[in-house]
Amino acid sequence: MEKKNKINWNDTPSNIISFRYASIAFVIVLILMIIIPKILNYGPGTINTEFDIQMSNISYNTQFFIIGTAVIVGIVLFTKFLLRDIDKWYKSPVDKRYKDKEKIKMIRKKCLTLPYIFYMFEILTPSVITIIVLSLTGSHFNIMIAKIIMLLASFSVLLGVASFIFSKNLYDEILTKTYIEGSEIGFRVSLRKRMFILVFPICLVSIILTALVGYSGSVIEKEEVLYTAYNQIIEENFDKDKIYTKEEIISIAKNIELYNKEDTIFLVLSDKTVDIINGKKVSDFVVEYIFQISEQNEGRLYDSYGVDNQGVSMKLKTQEGEDVYLGILYNIYSRTTLVYLVVTVLVLAVVSCMIIGIFGSSITNSLRQIYQGFKNISNNSKKETLLPVVSNDEIGDLVIAFNDIQKLNNEQLEEIHNKQNMLIERERLASLGQMVGGIAHSLKTPIFSISGGVTELTDLVNEFDASIGNPTVNDEDMHDIAKDMNTWLQKIKNQVSYMSEVITTVKGQAVSLSGDDTVEFTIKELFNHTNILMKHELQSALVTLNIINKVDDNTILKGNINSLVQVLNNLISNAIQAYKKEPNKSIDLIAKENDNNILIIVKDYGPGIPDNIKEKLFKEMITTKGKEGTGLGVFMSYSMIRAKFNGDIKLKTSSEGTEFTIYLPIRNM
């Protein structure tokens, strides 16, 4: 049975992140519980009292406890649910944790997307839970609920931003551990969008908080003015020590001139029934507040927990022996003020968006320039494009560092280029040295043939000389001697022509391949040169070269023929070595036309190239021959085809053989 890692409680990502999220949420809930009554101006005695429980079924603190608990539990459960796969992976044995590439891909994708999912969840969840709880209590006006949600949403954004920041390092740690060279990063959020996600909400929170605080301040000033005015009116019309009849109270109250036609005058009897003298219906909140709290608050009334709807009351005595309360309700809030408030918030939000967008674009454009510069460097471009330094900050420092790297890169590229040319020249000379032995062997046969021909010609010359003046030798004999001499001369001429072609081919390969000589040559000439230079190595390895030309022999190619011959020699030599000295094997050298390219294919039927070598073959000098190889062959061939022919080399390999295909664009021919 496999032994798993011993995991402490805080080792699993879900536990760590849940704890961080819950801690931040707890602090924010605690802050909100303290500041909401102050910012929204809750009336005296309206929270955490018997009156509060009577109106809302539960106290203010209990409401917050329910909301806070639901938010924290929801965040923890949601976190545990979404991170369950990462937890399972994290608990797996270390030696098996990184073997499943599909699992790693899934883990990386989640680590990139989850911070943004949690961000949205933490913004929306508290508001939804609060709306549900307040709706169930039924004790808040819609406008009051809206202000609470605005305030709560503002702090929910802070919760989301704080959670995002404090959890990102853990996700980054997992992404670092699961990074494999060449692996895709997957989910992408641009720097500009990230600035919007993290900066704009904070700006919006600041705007909303400022607006609410400003609104509350203006309401407090207005409430004092209206309270003083209406309280004075009641005191001028009624004497709290005088005994009235109910009809007298109503009659006097009807003649009171209100400041706003939407204000309400009412009378509450001892049995809590309400007579509306002028205006709209009075809520139970007002009635209970009159009986329980208003006298302790100098007759001040509240129609809800906030100060948007207030009033003033006076306790009067009646002839029937019961106490009644005369009250006036008035609206503190102003629709015009609310409209201005909303418009101001929207305008400031749009301005903030524009400023963040412009600032974000400025940063991303600067970084994009630097990125493009580094891209050029990674592509081994020698193009020196120093970036202008336009700011004296971290971006400016980065530009200066990039320019220094650019200069250093160009110097190193020049040095590398010189060393590369030297290495390529050494490889070429080493290859040429190998071919010289084969060429020497190839020249022995024609040299022996020429030597034999010279001997035969000498004998025929001597015979011809001895025949002069000999009466027994007729003209026909002389013609036979001349015919034999011509035969041997033709043989010598053919051998000399072959030797001349070999020498020309070798001479071409002996010239430095770093030159850019462009000449016209045919497919036939290319294959002849290749066959001549590889003939000895092929014969020694008992390998047959099958030349399959599917294009016209006289098809014209343009470029450095010596470079192309060297490329084919390298590929054929590698194919020979792929057989590992097994005799009676074959290699196909194929020419054909496809689309707008001449394709030259070198195909063997060996064991193929391992995947780890295949991936790096054209990118670096790598060899499968151990100490016997330099790794320059294929790398140099690829570089030559790309640089001197604007072509390409592609590779197909399997356990049944390897096929190199050289693409030479016809448009460049």
C-alpha positions in Angstrom: 0.0 0.0 0.0 1.4 3.4 -1.0 2.4 5.7 1.7 1.0 9.2 1.3 2.4 12.4 2.5 1.6 13.4 6.1 -0.6 16.4 5.7 -1.1 18.9 8.5 -4.4 20.8 8.7 -3.0 24.0 7.0 -1.2 22.0 4.3 -4.2 21.7 1.9 -4.8 24.7 -0.3 -8.6 24.8 0.5 -7.9 25.0 4.2 -5.3 27.8 3.8 -7.5 29.8 1.4 -10.7 29.2 3.4 -9.0 30.5 6.6 -7.8 33.6 4.8 -11.1 34.3 3.2 -13.1 33.7 6.4 -10.7 35.9 8.4 -11.0 38.8 6.0 -14.8 38.3 5.9 -15.0 38.2 9.7 -13.1 41.5 10.0 -15.2 43.2 7.3 -18.5 42.0 8.9 -17.4 43.3 12.3 -16.5 46.7 10.8 -19.8 46.9 9.0 -21.8 46.0 12.1 -20.2 48.9 13.9 -20.3 51.6 11.1 -23.7 50.9 9.5 -25.8 52.5 12.3 -23.4 55.5 12.3 -23.3 56.1 8.5 -27.0 55.4 8.0 -28.0 57.3 11.1 -30.1 54.7 12.9 -32.5 56.3 15.4 -31.8 56.1 19.1 -33.1 52.9 20.7 -33.9 51.2 17.4 -31.2 48.5 17.6 -30.4 45.7 20.0 -33.4 46.5 22.2 -36.8 44.9 22.9 -38.2 47.4 20.5 -35.7 46.1 17.8 -36.8 42.5 18.4 -40.4 43.4 18.3 -40.0 45.1 14.9 -37.6 42.7 13.2 -38.2 39.5 15.2 -34.5 39.4 15.9 -32.0 42.0 17.1 -29.6 44.0 14.9 -26.6 42.0 16.2 -28.4 38.8 15.6 -29.1 39.8 12.0 -25.5 40.5 11.5 -24.5 37.3 13.2 -26.7 35.4 10.8 -25.5 37.3 7.7 -21.9 37.0 8.7 -22.1 33.3 9.6 -23.9 32.6 6.3 -21.3 34.5 4.3 -18.4 32.9 6.0 -19.8 29.4 5.9 -20.8 29.9 2.2 -17.3 31.1 1.4 -15.7 28.1 3.2 -18.0 25.5 1.6 -17.6 27.1 -1.8 -13.9 27.2 -1.5 -13.7 23.6 -0.3 -15.9 22.5 -3.2 -14.0 24.3 -5.9 -10.6 23.3 -4.6 -11.4 19.6 -3.9 -9.4 18.4 -7.0 -6.4 20.6 -6.0 -6.6 19.2 -2.5 -6.7 15.6 -3.8 -3.7 16.3 -6.1 -1.9 18.1 -3.2 -2.3 15.1 -0.9 -1.0 12.6 -3.5 2.6 11.2 -3.2 5.2 13.6 -4.4 6.8 11.0 -6.7 3.4 10.7 -8.6 2.1 14.2 -8.3 3.7 15.6 -11.5 3.4 12.5 -13.8 -0.2 13.0 -15.0 0.1 15.8 -17.5 -3.6 16.1 -18.0 -4.1 16.4 -14.2 -1.4 19.1 -14.1 -3.1 20.9 -16.9 -6.4 20.9 -15.0 -4.7 22.1 -11.8 -3.0 25.0 -13.6 -6.3 26.0 -15.3 -8.1 26.1 -11.9 -5.3 28.0 -10.2 -5.6 30.7 -13.0 -9.4 30.9 -13.0 -10.4 30.4 -9.3 -9.2 33.7 -8.0 -11.6 35.5 -10.3 -14.4 33.1 -9.6 -14.0 33.7 -5.8 -13.7 37.4 -6.5 -17.2 37.5 -8.1 -18.6 35.1 -5.5 -17.5 37.2 -2.6 -18.9 40.4 -4.1 -22.3 39.0 -4.8 -22.9 36.6 -1.9 -23.1 39.1 1.0 -25.6 41.3 -0.8 -27.8 38.4 -1.8 -27.8 37.0 1.8 -28.5 40.5 3.3 -31.4 41.1 0.9 -32.9 37.7 1.9 -32.5 38.3 5.7 -33.8 41.9 5.6 -36.8 40.9 3.4 -37.7 38.2 5.9 -37.7 40.6 8.8 -39.9 43.1 6.8 -38.7 46.0 8.9 -36.8 48.1 6.4 -38.0 50.4 3.7 -36.8 49.7 0.1 -34.6 52.9 0.1 -33.0 51.8 3.4 -32.3 48.3 2.0 -30.8 49.9 -1.1 -28.4 52.0 1.0 -27.5 49.0 3.1 -26.8 47.0 0.0 -24.7 49.8 -1.5 -22.6 50.0 1.6 -22.4 46.2 1.9 -21.5 45.8 -1.8 -18.8 48.4 -1.3 -17.2 46.4 1.5 -17.9 43.1 -0.4 -15.7 44.5 -3.2 -13.0 45.1 -0.6 -13.5 41.6 0.6 -13.0 40.3 -2.9 -10.0 42.4 -3.6 -8.3 41.5 -0.3 -9.0 37.8 -0.8 -7.7 37.9 -4.3 -4.5 39.5 -3.2 -3.9 37.4 -0.1 -4.6 34.1 -1.9 -2.8 34.8 -5.2 0.6 33.9 -3.7 -0.6 30.4 -2.9 -2.0 29.9 -6.5 1.2 31.3 -7.9 3.2 28.8 -5.8 1.2 25.9 -7.2 1.6 27.3 -10.7 5.3 27.5 -10.1 5.6 23.9 -9.0 3.5 22.6 -11.9 5.3 24.6 -14.6 6.8 22.6 -17.3 8.9 24.2 -20.1 6.6 24.9 -23.0 3.4 24.4 -21.1 0.6 26.7 -21.9 -0.4 29.3 -19.3 -4.0 29.0 -20.3 -6.5 31.4 -18.9 -5.3 35.0 -19.6 -6.3 38.3 -18.0 -4.5 41.3 -19.4 -2.8 43.7 -17.1 -5.3 46.4 -18.0 -8.2 44.2 -17.1 -6.5 43.2 -13.9 -6.1 46.9 -13.0 -9.9 47.4 -13.6 -10.7 44.3 -11.4 -8.5 45.4 -8.5 -8.3 49.2 -8.8 -11.7 50.3 -10.1 -13.7 48.6 -7.3 -11.6 50.4 -4.7 -12.3 53.7 -6.5 -16.0 52.8 -6.6 -16.0 51.9 -2.9 -14.4 55.3 -2.1 -17.0 57.1 -4.2 -20.0 55.3 -2.7 -18.7 55.7 0.9 -18.0 59.4 0.3 -21.5 59.9 -1.2 -23.2 58.0 1.6 -21.3 59.9 4.3 -22.0 63.2 2.5 -25.7 62.3 2.1 -26.0 61.3 5.8 -24.4 64.6 6.9 -26.8 66.6 4.8 -29.8 64.6 6.2 -28.6 65.2 9.8 -28.6 69.0 9.2 -32.0 68.9 7.6 -33.5 66.7 10.3 -32.6 69.2 13.0 -34.2 72.0 11.0 -37.5 70.1 10.4 -37.6 68.7 13.9 -37.2 72.2 15.5 -39.8 73.7 13.1 -42.5 71.1 13.6 -41.8 70.8 17.3 -42.3 74.5 17.6 -45.6 74.3 15.7 -47.0 71.6 18.0 -45.9 73.6 21.1 -47.6 76.7 19.7 -50.9 75.0 19.1 -51.0 72.6 22.0 -50.2 72.7 25.7 -49.2 69.3 27.1 -50.6 70.2 30.5 -54.1 71.2 29.2 -56.9 68.6 28.9 -58.5 68.4 25.5 -61.3 66.5 23.9 -60.4 64.2 21.0 -62.4 66.4 18.7 -60.6 69.5 19.8 -57.2 67.9 19.1 -58.3 66.9 15.6 -59.9 70.2 14.9 -56.7 72.2 15.9 -54.5 69.7 14.1 -56.4 70.1 10.8 -55.6 73.8 10.8 -51.8 73.2 11.2 -50.0 74.2 8.0 -47.5 71.6 6.9 -44.2 72.4 5.0 -44.7 69.6 2.6 -48.0 68.2 1.3 -46.6 64.7 1.6 -46.1 65.1 5.4 -48.6 63.4 7.7 -50.5 64.5 10.9 -51.9 61.7 13.0 -53.3 60.8 16.4 -52.5 57.6 18.3 -54.9 56.6 20.9 -54.1 54.7 24.1 -55.1 51.4 22.5 -52.6 52.0 19.7 -55.2 52.7 17.1 -54.3 55.5 14.7 -56.5 58.3 13.3 -55.0 59.9 10.2 -55.8 63.6 10.3 -54.0 64.4 7.1 -51.6 62.3 5.0 -50.7 58.7 4.5 -50.9 55.5 6.6 -48.6 55.3 9.7 -46.5 52.2 10.2 -46.4 50.0 13.3 -42.8 51.1 13.7 -43.9 54.7 14.4 -46.7 53.6 16.8 -44.4 51.3 18.8 -41.6 54.0 18.8 -44.1 56.5 20.2 -45.1 54.3 23.1 -41.6 52.9 23.9 -38.9 55.4 23.0 -40.1 58.9 21.8 -40.7 60.4 25.2 -37.1 59.5 26.1 -36.0 61.2 22.9 -37.8 64.6 23.3 -40.7 63.4 21.2 -38.6 62.6 18.1 -40.0 59.9 15.9 -38.6 57.5 13.3 -40.6 55.7 10.6 -37.8 53.1 10.1 -34.3 52.3 11.3 -32.7 55.1 9.3 -33.4 58.9 9.4 -35.0 59.3 5.9 -38.5 59.4 7.5 -38.8 61.1 10.8 -41.4 62.9 13.0 -42.2 64.7 16.1 -44.9 63.9 18.7 -46.5 65.3 21.9 -48.3 63.4 24.6 -51.7 65.1 25.3 -54.4 64.5 28.0 -58.0 64.0 27.1 -61.3 64.5 29.1 -61.9 60.8 28.7 -58.9 60.2 31.0 -56.6 58.6 28.4 -53.4 59.8 27.0 -53.1 60.3 23.3 -50.2 61.2 21.1 -50.3 63.8 18.4 -47.6 63.3 15.8 -46.3 64.7 12.5 -44.2 62.6 10.1 -42.1 64.2 7.5 -39.6 63.1 4.9 -36.0 64.0 5.4 -34.6 62.7 2.1 -35.0 64.6 -1.1 -35.5 62.9 -4.5 -33.5 65.6 -6.1 -30.6 65.0 -3.8 -30.8 61.3 -4.4 -30.8 61.9 -8.2 -27.8 64.2 -7.8 -26.1 61.6 -5.6 -26.7 58.7 -8.2 -25.6 60.9 -11.1 -22.5 62.0 -9.2 -21.5 58.4 -8.4 -22.0 57.4 -12.0 -20.0 60.3 -13.4 -17.2 59.7 -11.0 -17.3 56.0 -11.8 -17.0 56.7 -15.6 -14.2 59.2 -15.0 -12.4 56.6 -12.8 -12.8 54.0 -15.6 -11.4 56.5 -18.2 -8.4 57.3 -16.0 -7.7 53.7 -15.2 -8.1 52.8 -18.8 -5.7 55.5 -20.0 -3.2 54.7 -17.3 -3.5 51.0 -18.0 -3.0 51.5 -21.7 0.1 53.6 -21.1 1.6 50.9 -18.9 0.6 48.0 -21.2 1.9 49.9 -24.3 5.3 50.4 -22.6 5.4 46.8 -21.6 4.3 45.6 -25.0 7.2 47.5 -26.6 9.6 45.9 -24.2 8.0 42.5 -24.8 8.4 42.9 -28.6 12.0 43.8 -28.0 12.6 40.7 -26.0 10.8 38.7 -28.7 13.2 40.0 -31.2 16.1 39.0 -29.0 14.6 35.5 -28.5 14.4 35.2 -32.3 18.1 36.0 -32.5 17.4 39.2 -34.3 20.4 41.6 -34.6 18.1 44.5 -35.2 19.1 47.1 -32.7 16.0 49.0 -31.6 16.8 50.9 -28.4 13.6 52.1 -26.7 13.3 55.7 -25.6 13.2 56.3 -21.9 10.1 58.5 -21.3 9.5 58.1 -17.5 11.6 58.2 -14.4 10.0 55.3 -12.6 10.1 51.5 -12.6 9.0 51.3 -16.2 11.8 53.7 -17.1 14.3 51.5 -15.2 12.9 48.4 -17.1 13.5 50.2 -20.4 17.0 51.1 -19.5 17.7 47.5 -18.4 16.2 46.3 -21.7 18.5 48.7 -23.7 21.5 47.4 -21.9 20.4 43.8 -22.6 19.9 44.7 -26.3 23.4 46.1 -26.6 24.9 43.1 -24.8 22.8 40.7 -26.9 24.1 42.2 -30.1 27.6 41.8 -28.9 27.0 38.3 -27.9 25.2 37.4 -31.1 28.2 38.7 -33.0 30.5 36.6 -30.9 28.3 33.5 -31.2 28.0 34.1 -34.9 31.8 34.1 -35.3 32.2 31.0 -33.1 29.3 29.3 -34.9 31.0 29.9 -38.3 34.2 28.5 -36.9 32.5 25.4 -35.5 30.6 25.0 -38.8 33.9 25.3 -40.7 35.5 22.7 -38.5 32.6 20.4 -39.0 32.8 20.9 -42.7 36.5 20.3 -42.8 36.1 17.2 -40.6 33.4 16.0 -43.0 35.6 16.8 -45.9 38.5 14.9 -44.3 36.2 11.8 -44.1 35.3 12.3 -47.8 38.9 12.6 -48.9 39.6 9.0 -47.9 36.6 7.9 -50.0 37.6 10.2 -52.9 41.2 8.8 -52.8 39.7 5.3 -53.0 37.4 6.3 -55.8 40.3 7.8 -57.8 42.4 4.7 -57.6 40.4 2.8 -60.2 40.5 5.6 -62.9 44.2 6.2 -62.1 45.0 2.5 -62.6 42.9 2.5 -65.8 44.8 5.5 -67.1 48.1 4.0 -66.2 47.1 0.8 -68.0 45.9 2.8 -71.0 49.2 4.7 -71.1 51.1 1.4 -71.1 48.9 0.0 -73.9 49.3 3.2 -75.9 53.1 3.1 -75.4 53.1 -0.5 -76.8 50.9 0.6 -79.7 53.1 3.6 -80.5 56.2 1.3 -80.4 54.3 -1.1 -82.7 53.3 1.7 -85.0 56.9 3.0 -85.1 58.3 -0.5 -85.9 55.8 -1.0 -88.7 56.9 2.0 -90.6 58.7 0.8 -93.8 57.9 -2.8 -93.0 56.7 -4.3 -96.3 54.7 -7.0 -94.5 52.5 -4.3 -92.8 49.7 -3.0 -95.0 47.4 -0.1 -94.6 44.7 -2.1 -92.9 47.2 -3.1 -90.2 48.0 0.5 -89.7 44.3 1.4 -89.4 43.9 -1.4 -86.8 46.7 0.1 -84.7 45.2 3.6 -84.9 41.8 2.2 -84.0 43.2 0.5 -80.9 45.0 3.7 -80.0 41.7 5.7 -80.3 39.9 3.2 -78.1 42.4 3.6 -75.3 42.5 7.3 -75.7 38.7 7.4 -75.3 38.9 5.2 -72.2 41.6 7.6 -70.8 39.5 10.6 -71.7 36.4 9.1 -69.9 38.5 8.4 -66.8 40.0 11.9 -66.8 36.5 13.4 -67.2 35.3 11.4 -64.2 38.4 12.5 -62.2 37.8 16.1 -63.2 34.2 15.9 -62.0 35.3 14.4 -58.7 38.0 17.1 -58.3 35.6 19.9 -59.1 33.0 18.6 -56.6 35.6 18.2 -53.9 37.0 21.6 -54.7 33.6 23.1 -54.3 33.2 21.5 -50.9 36.7 22.7 -49.9 35.7 26.3 -50.4 34.3 28.0 -47.3 30.6 27.5 -47.0 30.1 30.9 -45.3 30.0 32.6 -48.7 26.8 33.7 -50.4 27.7 32.6 -54.0 24.4 32.1 -55.9 24.6 30.1 -59.1 22.2 28.2 -61.2 22.4 24.4 -61.1 20.2 21.5 -62.0 18.7 18.7 -60.0 20.8 16.3 -61.9 24.0 18.2 -61.0 23.0 18.3 -57.4 22.4 14.6 -57.2 25.6 13.8 -59.2 27.7 15.8 -56.8 26.0 14.2 -53.8 26.4 10.7 -55.2 30.1 11.2 -56.0 30.9 12.5 -52.5 28.9 9.8 -50.7 29.8 6.9 -52.9 32.7 5.6 -50.8 30.8 5.9 -47.5 27.8 4.2 -48.9 29.9 1.3 -50.4 31.8 0.9 -47.1 28.6 0.6 -45.1 27.0 -1.7 -47.8 24.1 0.8 -48.1 22.4 1.5 -51.4 21.4 5.1 -52.3 18.2 5.0 -54.4 17.9 8.3 -56.4 14.3 8.9 -57.3 13.9 12.1 -59.4 10.2 12.9 -60.0 11.0 16.2 -61.6 12.8 17.1 -64.8 16.6 16.5 -64.6 17.1 20.0 -66.0 15.0 21.8 -63.4 17.0 24.8 -62.4 17.7 25.7 -58.8 19.4 28.8 -57.6 21.7 29.1 -54.6 24.9 27.9 -53.2 25.2 24.3 -54.6 28.0 23.5 -52.3 25.9 24.3 -49.2 23.0 22.2 -50.5 25.3 19.3 -51.3 26.7 19.6 -47.7 23.2 19.4 -46.3 22.3 16.3 -48.3 25.7 14.7 -47.3 24.9 15.4 -43.6 21.4 13.9 -43.9 22.6 10.8 -45.9 25.5 10.3 -43.5 23.1 10.4 -40.5 20.9 7.9 -42.3 23.8 5.5 -42.9 24.7 5.7 -39.2 21.1 5.1 -38.2 21.5 1.5 -39.5 24.3 0.9 -37.0 26.5 -1.0 -39.5 23.7 -3.3 -40.6 24.5 -4.3 -44.2 22.2 -4.4 -47.3 20.1 -1.4 -46.3 18.9 1.4 -48.5 18.3 5.1 -48.4 16.0 7.0 -50.7 16.9 10.4 -52.2 13.8 11.8 -53.7 13.0 15.0 -55.6 9.5 16.0 -56.3 7.4 19.1 -56.8 4.6 20.1 -54.4 2.6 23.3 -54.5 5.2 26.1 -54.9 8.1 24.1 -53.5 10.7 21.7 -54.7 10.9 18.9 -52.2 14.1 16.9 -51.6 13.6 14.0 -49.3 16.2 11.8 -47.6 14.5 8.7 -46.2 15.9 5.8 -44.2 14.2 2.7 -42.7 16.1 2.7 -39.4 14.7 2.7 -35.8 13.8 6.4 -35.8 14.7 9.3 -33.6 13.7 9.4 -29.9 11.1 12.0 -28.9 13.4 13.9 -26.5 16.0 14.3 -29.4 13.3 15.1 -32.0 12.0 18.1 -30.1 15.4 19.7 -29.9 16.9 18.7 -33.2 16.5 22.0 -35.1 16.8 24.2 -32.0 20.2 23.3 -30.6 23.3 21.2 -31.4 22.3 17.8 -30.2 23.5 14.3 -31.2 22.7 10.6 -30.6 26.2 9.5 -31.4 27.8 10.3 -28.1 31.4 11.4 -28.2 31.6 10.6 -31.9 29.1 13.4 -32.8 29.1 17.1 -32.4 25.4 17.8 -33.0 26.3 20.3 -35.7 25.1 18.3 -38.7 21.3 18.7 -38.6 21.5 22.0 -36.8 23.9 23.4 -39.4 21.7 21.9 -42.3 18.6 23.6 -40.9 20.4 26.9 -40.5 21.7 26.8 -44.1 18.4 26.0 -45.7 16.7 28.7 -43.7 19.4 31.4 -44.3 20.6 30.6 -47.9 17.5 29.2 -49.6 14.7 30.8 -47.5 13.4 27.2 -47.2 12.6 24.8 -44.4 13.4 21.3 -43.2 10.7 19.1 -41.6 11.0 15.8 -39.9 8.9 12.6 -39.8 10.1 9.8 -37.7 8.8 6.6 -36.2 10.0 3.1 -35.3 9.9 2.3 -39.1 12.2 5.0 -40.2 13.0 8.7 -40.5 12.3 11.1 -43.3 13.8 14.6 -43.7 12.1 16.8 -46.2 13.8 19.9 -47.5 11.4 22.6 -48.8 12.9 24.9 -51.5 10.4 27.6 -52.6 10.1 27.8 -56.4 9.6 31.5 -56.3 13.1 32.0 -55.1 14.5 29.8 -57.9 
